[in-house]
Amino acid sequence: MLTIPVLTSEQLILRPFETADVALVSRYAADPAVADRVSRSAIEYQSPEQWIDQQHVNFEEANYLTLAITQRAGGQLLGCITQTHYEADEHAELDYWIAKPYWNRGYATEAGRLMLDYTFDCWQLRRVFACHFATNPASGRVLEKLGFTREGVLRQHYCADNVFEDLVYWGLLRHEWARDRVHRRPV
Amino acid sequence: MAADQHQPTLTTSRLTLRPFDLSDAPAVQRQAGDRRVYQTTLRIPHPYKLADAESWLAGSARRYAEGQSIEFAATLTATGELVGCIGLEITPVHRHAELGYWIGPDHWSCGYATEAGRAILDFAFNTLGLHRVHVHHFAENTASARVIEKLGFQREGLARQHVYKDGQPIDIVLYGLLASQYMPQ
């Protein structure tokens, strides 16, 4: 049986979600500050318990990896990060959200680095891509810091509550990640 | 699309775009089985067996009834000969669709993809009421780029090495067309 990994950096521990996280996940995900900035599939589920169970199934069967972003000191739950692996094309899609009280502290970037390092090391990946709503430029800054290149804008591609959002599309190739990793300060 | 509605037939000056029929299987296999079609598309297997064509055709009416996609056989009105396939993969919640097509290599460079594409866009925006249609091509496929540009699409990006085919990473060029900017030609 495959076990969802735990990834650790200076400030963060990324770990599998647990039942005890459910109440907080529901509250965070219901906050418009998060809900209006992510795709519905990232936060909509029949029940949070099912959502957590599904993460284990997804990891075993399809190499989706969803992790809780938590503070290393104190264990506070901060958000969620997912890497979805499309094996046939050897690429993956990165998604993340951080609860509003913890914005602007670099947590998404730090969590993104952990996820990219793990998945480029452990999965057969040539590329990772990510999208965000054009109305959410903070997400683009995270991707830029992670070394992604802005590859395009899909105009009015996503409809939420009758509002059509532009999707900004980013990509990171394996050699770009490897080059950036070499220049990173060791943690 | 309601299940009780029959897929319409569209006509252009030279083409009749009609629902597929199981009897199209040998023609689909012969044309889509050509390696040149395989090289410019993502989901067509190679070699393409008659059974592959049959199972794909058998699902076409269901995919239409379920509102997932609409696929048309592009045929010459004069002779009834199949020249290719054109269709839309629809995402109702976002009111958008992806345009896809292939033309049998015997019929390349006759302008059929552009002619069929115009009819499909008219159908997408004026009949289905979609908000956006998007399309992509492999970066090396300049013939497809010309078709897409003639149809009025705007280039929106380049997804580098986004797909993997026969051991090679392939860049994908992304295009979109909004209903508000669609101008029938």
Chai-1 contact restraints between the chains, C-beta under 6 A:
chainA,res_idxA,chainB,res_idxB,connection_type,confidence,min_distance_angstrom,max_distance_angstrom,comment,restraint_id
A,D89,B,V163,contact,1.0,0.0,6.0,A-B,restraint_1
A,D89,B,Y164,contact,1.0,0.0,6.0,A-B,restraint_2
A,E90,B,Y164,contact,1.0,0.0,6.0,A-B,restraint_3
A,R126,B,Q161,contact,1.0,0.0,6.0,A-B,restraint_4
A,R126,B,P169,contact,1.0,0.0,6.0,A-B,restraint_5
A,R127,B,Q161,contact,1.0,0.0,6.0,A-B,restraint_6
A,E151,B,G157,contact,1.0,0.0,6.0,A-B,restraint_7
A,E151,B,L158,contact,1.0,0.0,6.0,A-B,restraint_8
A,E151,B,A159,contact,1.0,0.0,6.0,A-B,restraint_9
A,G152,B,E156,contact,1.0,0.0,6.0,A-B,restraint_10
A,G152,B,G157,contact,1.0,0.0,6.0,A-B,restraint_11
A,G152,B,L174,contact,1.0,0.0,6.0,A-B,restraint_12
A,V153,B,E156,contact,1.0,0.0,6.0,A-B,restraint_13
A,L154,B,E156,contact,1.0,0.0,6.0,A-B,restraint_14
A,L154,B,G176,contact,1.0,0.0,6.0,A-B,restraint_15
A,R155,B,G176,contact,1.0,0.0,6.0,A-B,restraint_16
A,Q156,B,R132,contact,1.0,0.0,6.0,A-B,restraint_17
A,Q156,B,L178,contact,1.0,0.0,6.0,A-B,restraint_18
A,Y158,B,H94,contact,1.0,0.0,6.0,A-B,restraint_19
A,C159,B,H94,contact,1.0,0.0,6.0,A-B,restraint_20
A,C159,B,R95,contact,1.0,0.0,6.0,A-B,restraint_21
A,Y169,B,G157,contact,1.0,0.0,6.0,A-B,restraint_22
A,G171,B,R160,contact,1.0,0.0,6.0,A-B,restraint_23
A,L173,B,Q161,contact,1.0,0.0,6.0,A-B,restraint_24
